[in-house]
């Protein structure tokens, strides 16, 4: 097999540091930038917007808030 691979698109820069991304850590340039991104998700810097909760008492409770969840 040939190691010559033709890319169909130009690689996009790393979303953390804007260096050229590499395939191994795609879309990042390094494991460090991938870890920085993961940390931002885990500490709440990034959020996915959702529907606002209802105020009429029909809310779903979080895990562990009901008595039967704490068995």
ABEGO torsion letter per residue (X at the ends): XBABBBBABBBBBBAAAGBBBBAAAOABABAAAAAAAAAAAAAGABBBBBBBBBAAGABBBBBGABAAAAX
